[in-house]
Amino acid sequence: MSYIEQAFSSNWIAPLGENVDVFEAETAARVSRGHGVALSAGTHAIHLALKLLGVGAGDTVFCSALTFAGSCNPILYERARPVFIDCEETTWNMAPAALSAALRQAAAARRLPKAVIVVDLYGQSADYDALLPLCREYGVPVIEDAAEAFGAELRGRPCGSFGALGVLSFNGNKIITTSGGGMLLTDDGDMAGKARFWATQARDPVPWYEHTEIGYNYRMSNILAGIGRGQLLCLGERLRQKKSIHDRYAAALIGVPAAVLTAPPGYSSTYWLSVLRLDLAASLVRPPDIIAALAARGIEARRVWKPMQLQPVYAACPFYPSDEQTEPAGISARLFASGVCLPSDTKMTAAEQEEVIDIILGCFRHFYQKYQKISIE
């Protein structure tokens, strides 16, 4: 509240002021980046990142298939064509094998993408040790969509620091929030300056309103940046709370034919959402069963992101599965069919989480009693 009051007392409530400057600097420092550009949405950060890399009409951009639509919609803003890349089993993020196949075919056709958007899904870093060398081999820059992964790391390196440009989101449901907002991250000062120029309606530096380029109303206000500064102070505690929620689910559900998505060795996840993957071959329990049982008690759960290759609006776009021979629909399609995003809010008490766990276990007990298919220890 003191940062917000500062914005009002200084009379800087628009997209300029000390809070914006400090929030950019502090956030960039948290992810080992040279510059941050505070914007009104993470989606806007992806849009400007694409523009900075020269994406335009007729170009192609590769993007993670298992993600929220905000990761790829900006490709269409620039009238480019999305190409979707399947995920891997371990991290649920872009599969190096699928990316390799897509780049190899694109190179043979002399139509390499202008950029690759790699998403850090549900707070879990992608395998940049494998992905970045592939992109460097073909000279294709990476945009890291770390919207869900502020505070996560891969072998000690923070998410948001990989690739040419990084993106964070501060939407109301993220690890920290400005109620709505995002940030573009880069080590290139010229890129940061150009992004700020475009984000403030591309107003030329003359004594009147003159525009030689098309710009956007994308800058974050000084008030919202003040909220962000206050939220940064809580980031460490939020990450600890999210991990505790994940660990409690993982321990309690270890006896059922399902698994909670967990960071592999060398990775640290924000566990933005705790996600349960059901073993559909070993159990009759399906995502709608758990979601309905929780809803009956006034508790919200959701399906995992529906992959982009299954979205009607992107049905005509190319898609590269991880293994075309055995799973042409993609691992991402299977994860959508078997995954449930569990309640993960840091305001949830341990008792409330135990209630969620009891309801989930009750779903498995119901099917055991009815069908005699599984046992619960």
C-alpha positions in Angstrom: 0.0 0.0 0.0 2.9 2.4 0.7 4.1 2.0 -2.9 0.6 2.7 -4.2 0.2 5.7 -2.0 3.6 6.9 -3.3 2.2 6.8 -6.8 -0.8 9.0 -5.8 1.2 11.4 -3.7 3.7 11.9 -6.5 0.8 12.4 -9.0 2.4 9.7 -11.3 -0.4 7.2 -11.8 0.0 6.8 -15.6 2.6 4.4 -17.2 5.5 6.4 -15.9 7.0 6.9 -12.5 9.4 5.5 -9.9 7.4 2.3 -9.3 7.6 1.3 -13.0 11.4 2.0 -13.1 12.2 0.2 -9.9 9.9 -2.8 -10.6 11.5 -3.3 -14.0 15.0 -3.1 -12.5 14.2 -5.4 -9.5 12.4 -8.0 -11.6 15.2 -8.1 -14.2 17.8 -8.6 -11.5 15.8 -11.5 -10.0 16.1 -13.4 -13.3 19.7 -12.2 -14.2 18.6 -10.0 -17.0 19.9 -6.6 -18.0 16.6 -5.0 -18.7 12.9 -5.4 -18.0 10.0 -3.6 -19.7 6.8 -3.6 -17.6 3.7 -4.1 -19.7 0.0 -4.5 -19.3 0.0 -8.3 -20.1 2.4 -11.2 -20.6 0.7 -11.7 -24.0 1.8 -8.1 -25.0 5.4 -9.0 -24.0 5.3 -12.0 -26.4 3.9 -9.7 -29.2 6.7 -7.2 -28.8 9.2 -10.0 -28.6 8.1 -11.2 -32.0 8.2 -7.8 -33.4 11.7 -7.2 -32.1 12.8 -10.4 -33.8 11.4 -9.2 -37.1 8.4 -11.6 -37.4 6.0 -10.5 -40.1 3.4 -11.6 -42.6 4.1 -15.0 -44.1 6.8 -16.0 -41.6 6.6 -19.1 -39.4 7.1 -19.3 -35.7 7.4 -22.5 -33.8 5.6 -22.7 -30.4 5.0 -25.2 -27.6 1.8 -27.1 -28.3 0.8 -27.7 -24.7 0.2 -24.2 -23.4 -2.4 -21.4 -23.0 -3.5 -19.6 -26.1 -1.8 -16.4 -25.0 1.5 -18.0 -25.9 0.7 -18.2 -29.6 -2.1 -15.8 -30.4 0.5 -12.9 -30.9 1.9 -14.9 -33.8 -1.3 -14.2 -35.6 -1.2 -10.5 -34.6 1.8 -10.2 -37.0 0.0 -12.3 -39.6 2.7 -15.1 -39.2 2.0 -18.8 -39.2 2.2 -20.9 -36.0 3.8 -24.4 -36.1 3.2 -26.4 -32.9 5.8 -28.7 -31.3 4.8 -31.5 -29.0 5.9 -32.0 -25.4 8.0 -34.6 -23.7 6.9 -36.9 -20.8 9.3 -35.7 -18.1 8.7 -31.9 -18.0 5.5 -31.6 -20.2 7.4 -29.0 -22.1 8.7 -28.8 -25.7 10.3 -32.1 -26.8 13.8 -31.7 -28.2 13.2 -34.6 -30.6 10.1 -33.0 -32.0 11.8 -29.6 -32.3 14.8 -31.3 -34.0 12.6 -32.9 -36.6 10.7 -29.7 -37.3 13.9 -27.6 -37.7 15.4 -30.3 -39.9 12.4 -30.3 -42.3 12.2 -26.5 -42.2 15.8 -26.2 -43.2 15.4 -28.6 -46.0 12.5 -26.6 -47.3 14.5 -23.4 -46.8 11.8 -22.0 -44.6 13.3 -21.8 -41.1 11.1 -20.1 -38.4 11.8 -16.5 -37.4 11.6 -17.6 -33.7 10.8 -20.5 -31.4 8.5 -19.8 -28.4 9.3 -22.2 -25.6 6.9 -22.3 -22.7 7.8 -23.2 -19.1 4.6 -25.0 -18.3 2.9 -24.9 -14.9 6.1 -23.4 -13.4 8.4 -26.1 -14.7 11.5 -25.1 -16.8 11.8 -26.6 -20.3 15.0 -28.6 -21.1 17.0 -25.7 -22.4 20.2 -27.8 -22.2 18.8 -29.7 -25.2 16.6 -27.0 -26.9 19.0 -24.1 -27.1 21.8 -25.9 -28.9 19.3 -27.1 -31.6 18.1 -23.5 -32.1 21.7 -22.2 -32.2 22.6 -24.8 -34.8 19.9 -23.4 -37.2 20.4 -19.8 -36.1 16.8 -19.4 -34.8 16.3 -17.2 -31.7 14.3 -18.3 -28.7 11.5 -16.5 -26.8 11.1 -18.0 -23.4 7.5 -17.8 -22.1 8.2 -18.0 -18.4 4.7 -16.6 -17.5 4.1 -19.4 -15.1 7.7 -19.9 -13.9 8.9 -16.7 -12.2 11.2 -18.2 -9.5 11.9 -21.5 -11.1 15.4 -22.6 -12.2 17.2 -25.1 -14.4 20.5 -26.1 -12.8 20.7 -22.9 -10.9 19.8 -20.6 -13.8 16.5 -18.7 -13.4 13.6 -19.1 -15.8 13.2 -16.0 -17.9 17.0 -15.8 -18.6 17.1 -18.3 -21.5 17.0 -17.3 -25.1 17.1 -13.9 -26.7 14.0 -12.6 -24.9 12.0 -13.7 -21.8 8.4 -13.1 -20.8 6.8 -13.0 -17.4 3.1 -12.6 -16.4 1.7 -10.9 -13.4 -1.9 -11.8 -14.0 -4.2 -12.3 -11.0 -3.5 -16.0 -10.8 0.3 -16.0 -11.1 2.9 -16.5 -8.4 3.0 -12.8 -7.8 0.5 -10.4 -9.4 0.0 -6.7 -10.3 -3.7 -7.6 -10.8 -2.9 -7.6 -14.6 0.4 -7.2 -16.2 3.6 -8.7 -17.6 7.2 -8.0 -18.4 9.6 -8.4 -21.4 13.1 -9.4 -20.4 16.3 -8.9 -22.4 20.0 -8.2 -22.1 19.9 -5.9 -25.1 19.4 -2.3 -24.2 18.4 -1.3 -27.7 15.7 -4.0 -27.7 14.4 -2.8 -24.4 14.3 0.8 -25.6 12.5 -0.2 -28.8 9.9 -2.2 -26.8 9.2 0.8 -24.5 8.8 3.0 -27.6 6.3 0.6 -29.2 4.5 0.1 -25.9 3.8 3.8 -25.6 2.0 4.3 -28.9 5.3 4.7 -30.7 5.3 8.4 -30.0 8.3 10.1 -31.6 10.6 12.3 -29.4 9.4 15.7 -30.8 7.4 18.5 -29.0 4.1 17.3 -30.5 2.3 14.0 -31.1 4.0 12.5 -34.1 4.2 8.9 -35.2 6.4 7.3 -37.8 5.5 3.7 -36.7 2.5 1.9 -35.4 2.6 1.5 -31.6 0.4 0.0 -28.8 -1.0 1.0 -25.5 0.9 -1.7 -23.6 2.7 0.0 -20.7 2.1 -0.9 -17.1 0.8 1.9 -14.9 2.8 3.3 -11.9 0.0 2.1 -9.6 0.2 -1.5 -10.7 3.9 -1.4 -10.7 3.7 -0.4 -7.1 1.6 -3.5 -6.4 4.3 -5.5 -8.1 7.1 -4.0 -6.0 5.2 -5.1 -2.9 4.6 -8.5 -4.3 8.3 -9.1 -5.0 8.9 -8.9 -1.3 6.6 -12.0 -1.0 8.0 -14.1 -3.8 10.2 -16.4 -1.7 7.4 -17.1 0.7 4.9 -17.8 -2.2 7.4 -20.3 -3.7 7.7 -22.1 -0.4 4.0 -22.2 0.0 3.5 -23.6 -3.6 6.1 -26.3 -3.0 4.4 -27.3 0.3 1.1 -27.7 -1.5 2.7 -29.8 -4.2 4.6 -32.0 -1.7 1.4 -32.6 0.4 -0.5 -33.7 -2.8 2.4 -35.9 -3.9 2.8 -37.7 -0.5 -1.0 -38.2 0.0 -1.7 -39.5 -3.5 1.2 -41.9 -3.9 -1.0 -44.9 -3.4 -3.4 -44.3 -6.3 -2.9 -44.9 -10.0 -1.9 -41.3 -10.7 1.1 -39.1 -10.3 1.6 -35.4 -9.4 3.9 -33.6 -11.9 7.2 -33.2 -10.1 10.4 -31.4 -11.2 13.2 -33.8 -12.4 16.7 -33.7 -10.8 18.4 -30.4 -11.7 15.2 -28.5 -12.0 13.3 -26.4 -9.5 9.6 -25.6 -10.2 7.4 -22.9 -8.9 4.6 -25.5 -8.8 2.3 -22.7 -9.9 -0.3 -25.3 -10.2 -0.1 -28.8 -8.8 -1.2 -31.1 -11.7 -2.4 -34.7 -11.3 -1.9 -37.1 -14.2 -4.2 -40.1 -14.0 -3.1 -43.6 -15.2 -6.0 -44.2 -17.6 -4.9 -47.8 -18.2 -4.9 -48.8 -14.5 -8.0 -47.0 -13.3 -11.5 -46.1 -14.4 -11.2 -42.6 -12.8 -11.2 -39.8 -15.4 -10.6 -36.1 -15.0 -14.3 -35.2 -15.2 -15.0 -37.5 -12.2 -12.5 -35.7 -10.0 -13.6 -32.2 -11.2 -17.3 -33.0 -10.6 -16.6 -34.5 -7.2 -14.8 -31.4 -6.1 -17.4 -29.1 -7.7 -20.1 -30.8 -5.6 -18.3 -29.5 -2.5 -17.8 -26.0 -4.0 -14.1 -26.6 -4.9 -12.8 -25.7 -8.3 -10.4 -27.9 -10.3 -9.7 -27.7 -14.1 -8.5 -29.7 -17.0 -4.9 -29.1 -18.1 -4.4 -26.7 -21.1 -6.0 -28.1 -24.2 -3.1 -28.4 -26.7 -3.1 -25.9 -29.5 -3.2 -28.6 -32.3 -6.6 -29.6 -30.9 -7.9 -26.1 -30.8 -10.4 -25.4 -33.6 -8.9 -22.0 -34.4 -5.5 -23.6 -35.0 -6.7 -26.9 -36.6 -5.0 -26.1 -39.9 -1.6 -25.3 -38.4 1.3 -27.9 -38.7 2.1 -30.0 -35.7 5.1 -32.1 -34.9 4.5 -34.9 -32.4 7.3 -36.4 -30.3 6.9 -39.8 -31.9 4.9 -39.8 -35.1 4.9 -43.6 -35.4 3.5 -44.5 -32.0 1.6 -41.4 -31.0 0.7 -39.2 -34.0 -1.8 -37.1 -31.9 1.0 -36.2 -29.6 2.0 -36.7 -26.0 0.3 -33.4 -25.3 -3.1 -34.8 -26.4 -2.6 -37.7 -24.0 -1.7 -35.4 -21.1 -4.8 -33.3 -21.8 -6.9 -36.5 -21.6 -5.4 -37.6 -18.3 -4.5 -34.4 -16.4 -6.3 -32.4 -13.7 -5.1 -29.0 -12.3 -5.7 -29.3 -8.6 -6.5 -26.4 -6.2 -3.2 -24.7 -5.6 -3.9 -21.3 -4.1 -1.5 -20.2 -1.4 -4.5 -19.0 0.7 -5.7 -22.6 0.9 -5.1 -24.0 4.4 -3.7 -27.5 5.2 -7.1 -28.6 6.4 -8.7 -27.4 3.2 -6.1 -29.2 1.1 -6.8 -32.4 3.2 -10.4 -32.1 2.2 -9.4 -31.9 -1.5 -7.2 -35.0 -1.0 -10.0 -36.9 0.7 -12.4 -36.2 -2.1 -9.9 -37.4 -4.7 -9.2 -40.6 -2.8 -12.9 -41.0 -2.5 -13.2 -41.1 -6.3 -10.7 -44.0 -6.5 -12.5 -45.8 -3.7 -15.8 -45.4 -5.4 -14.5 -47.1 -8.6 -12.7 -49.8 -6.6 -15.9 -50.7 -4.8 -18.0 -50.6 -8.0 -15.6 -52.2 -10.5 -13.0 -54.0 -8.3 -10.3 -52.7 -10.6 -7.9 -51.0 -8.2 -6.9 -51.1 -4.5 -6.1 -48.2 -2.2 -3.5 -48.7 0.5 
